[in-house]
Amino acid sequence: MDFYKNRKRWLSRSSLWLWGFLAGILFLGIGSARGQFSVMWRKAVMICMECIGIG
Amino acid sequence: MNKLRFSVQILFTIFTNGYVYGFLKGKIYQGPFKYTCVPGLNCYSCPGAVASCPIGALQALLNQQGFHIPFSALGFFFLFGSLLGRFVCGWLCPFGLVQDLLHKIPIFRKRKRLPLHPILKYGKYAVLFLLVCVGSLFLFGGFAKVPAFCKYLCPSGTLFGALPLLSTNPLLRSQAGGLFLWKLGILLLILFLSIKVYRPFCQYLCPLGAIYGWFNRFSLLQIHLENERCTSCGACEKACPLSLSVQEISCSPECIRCGKCTQACPNRCLHFTMKSNEDSHK
C-alpha cells in the first residue's frame, strides 16, 4: 500500500540506483543458481594465455 | 582531495593485487576470492590479483558453448555501477592509476583530449560491442571461443599479467610471439599517449568505462551542484581533466568523479553526496 501511495517517489530517478542495486543482487543470485560463478572461477585461477598474449 | 584520491588508488591497487607469492614465483592466486570481481579493470592473470576482472568474467561467460545470459557479470556491473558509477574509474581502477601517474611526468605540453574527441569518445562503446560482446560470442580460436578484448586489446593484461609472469616464468617467456608483441605495442602506445593526453584508454577504449558511464546519471554517489550558489565562473570546467561543463559534471557518462571540480569551485557549491539527485543538474 505504501509503495502504491509513494509510487512516484519510488519510480523517480533519485531512486533508480536502488532498482539497479536490487537488479544486481537478483542477477548475482540467478548467476549463482546457474553455476556461473564456477565458470568465472575456473577461468580466473588458470593463467589466461590470451590475456598475456600467448594463446 | 587529490592526495586522498591518490592514497585510495594506491591502497586499493595493493589490496586487490596483494598476493606477493605470485609475483615471486610467477604463479597466480587460486583461492576462493576469485569467485568475485573487483570493480576496476584488473587482469585476473596478474600474479598478485586476488579477485577476477569483471570484463574477463563477462567474456568467460560469453565464451561458453551456446548462448547464456551472463547474469553473474551483469550482477557485478549493476551492483558497482548503481552505487558508484564511474567513481570506480577515477578512484578504484589500477590501470587508471598508472595513466594518472604517467600524466604527471612533466614533459610535453599536456592535452585534455585527442583531436576528433567527439567521435573518438564513442570508441569505447564500439570496443564493448564488437570485441567484448560480438567477438567473445563469434570469434573462434580452433574449436573454442576466445575472449577477443583480452586477446587483442587489453593493455591491463599485458602490464599486470604478461610482464610480471613472463619475467619470472621462463616457460611462458619461451612461448611469447607475434601476439605478445602486438599487445606490447598497444600497451606502449597507450602508456606513451598517457604522458600527453589525460587517460586516453579510459576516454576512448575502455569497455568497463562505457558500462559504468551508463550508470553515472542515477548512481547513488553523485557530485551535487548547488545551483543557487553557482556563479558560472567556469573554474570547475577549467579544473576538470575531461573539460566537462558544470551541467555535465557527475551525470555525463564521461565524468570519472575525480573530484577536481569540487576542489576548484571558489564558492564550494560542488560536493560529493550519497544521494542521487535529480534537481541539481537540471
Interface residues (C-beta under 8 A of the other chain):
Chain A: S12 R13 S14 S15 L16 W17 L18 W19 G20 F21 A23 G24 I25 L26 F27 L28 G29 I30 G31 S32 R34 Q36 F37 V39 M40 W41 K43 A44 V45 M46 I47 C48 E50 C51 I52 G53 I54 G55
Chain B: I28 Y29 Q30 K34 Y35 C37 C43 Y44 S45 A51 S52 C53 G56 A57 A60 L61 Q64 H68 P70 F71 S72 A73 L74 G75 F76 F77 F78 L79 F80 G81 S82 L83 G141 V146 P147 C150 K151 C154 G157 T158 G161 A162 L165 L166 L172 Q175 A176 G177 L179 F180 L181 W182 K183 L184 F215 R217 F218 S219 L220 K275 S276 N277 E278
